[in-house]
Amino acid sequence: MSAALSVNALEKRYGSTTALGGVDLEVNEGELVGLLGPNGAGKSTLVKIACGLVRPTRGRAEVCGARAGSLDARRQIGYLAELFRFPGWYSADELLALHQRLAGSGGGAAERGELLELVGLADARDRRIEAMSKGMQQRLGIAQALVGSPPLLLLDEPTSALDPVGRRTVRQLLEELQSRGTSVLLNSHLLSEVELVCDRVVILLRGEVVSEGSPAELSRARGIEIETDEGTQIHEGTREDVPRLVAELVAAGRQVYGVRVLTSTLEDTYLEAVGGETS
Amino acid sequence: MSAIPTIAGYALREALRRKVFAVVLLLTAGFLFLYWLANHYLFADVNSLGSPSPAIEPRTFAGAFMVGLAMFSTLFLGVVLAIFLTLGAVRGDAERGLLQPLLVRPVSRPTLLFARWLGAIAVCTPYVIAVYATAVVITGVTGDWWPDHSVVPAIELAAGVAIVAALSLLGSVFLTATANGIAIFMLFGAGLVSGLLGSIGHALNSHRLEHWATIVAWAAPFEALYQDGLREITADTIGLTGYLIQLGPFGGANTGGVPVRLWACAYLVVVGLIASFAFSRRDL
């Protein structure tokens, strides 16, 4: 079975600027992959190539086996852009109806109602978009991306305008989608969010993948901090080494007051990978 | 293809909501009132003063001049509307983030462009025909003069506006909304100036001026159609009256006929193909 998104040696150049320099990436069925990287790392370019808004210079991107950008590929995706806008005179319901017609979804009013319920906008069904807050528009954007139940969802900073409650709603939504088997490529600056929901994380820097793995794999052990009557010392080892180390210290006549297993967070790994680069 | 009515309806709704449409309607009402006033006074004077020469039919001269003026104004208002409805259709909408959500749907870019054009002309062409028809009726009722041919000029004006809408959509693929609006207005102005130069060349018997004006009119066929429409309103008027009308600014210096109409259709197809090709290759 082909992956929901398969990217091979993908390159994109804008004149002399290299936005993507040979990226390989796969998002498997039902997998939620987080795309991290500083501004200008190529994250949005990668997502735009996947949904056909940008043409690659070299390499290949496929959505469910179809060339990215083709009509067949676009039938398989839902997309929320980082910078998007919907016509202000449409109501939430009318906007979803428009996208249903364009996506060929036969879900009708039931699907629209379900999607608005899912993003917490059931009460704003007939409200004009121009009368909505930015956060509400972002949630409507997510509902729009879900029209027609696409197998692959491409979300570019979907929570940038949301408050903490809105972010939690989206997190729960992503978990719900994951349980339904929907594949998601999530482009986000919010590391804690990515760490909480993603199965796998890919870190991009200057158009290249510099680190990849599950959040647990990327959160490595950094040692064990032990406080004794002689002060605090850091010992090499993992959680499994704690009983042995404490026993050795006690045997040596030390009094142990506290033990802490040190692990690097995703943020540490990220900062290490990008070298503190921000743009 | 099923996306065409959906996107055309989207464009139509967008067009009818824009303030520019309300402004154009208001200006049109003002223009038609002034036009009626001008007809009223002009034909009152024509009736009281009579003709300066027995060979000139003053009512025909005045009527043709007024309807010619109405055609110019109608074309101008229609072009304003067409440009403002299409000037930001691609690059402008992409920069505002309006285009991307539509383009990631299974809709080809040429389909989207064609539907946007249909949406724009669904507003502009009925508008142009309605304003032209109202002006003809005002002149007919006020001055008891009717054009020799009324329907063909209406169609040609509408087609001219449709061509400007297509050119504006093509420009919107490359240029920002403001730059595109300026470019298309300048192109429209250049076409009108060349038409006037053609009339001057015709009056002064300058073949080279006429030749170049004809080339420009064919390169910008909205101008050729407008000239052809002007010619049609007095196509059957003969003698000194007809000759003098031909020499005036609304005489329709360039005779176009069927070849110009066929060329206008081909031109639309060519503009559509170039716009589709360029849009298909554009990163958004």
Interface residues (C-beta under 8 A of the other chain):
Chain A: Y14 K48 C51 G52 L53 V54 R55 L71 D72 R74 R75 I77 Y79 A81 L83 F84 R85 F86 P87 W89 L98 H99 R101 L102 A103 G104 G141 Q144
Chain B: S2 A3 T6 I7 Y10 R13 E14 R17 R96 G97 L98 Q100 P101 L102 L103 V104 R105 P106 V107 S108 R281 D283 L284
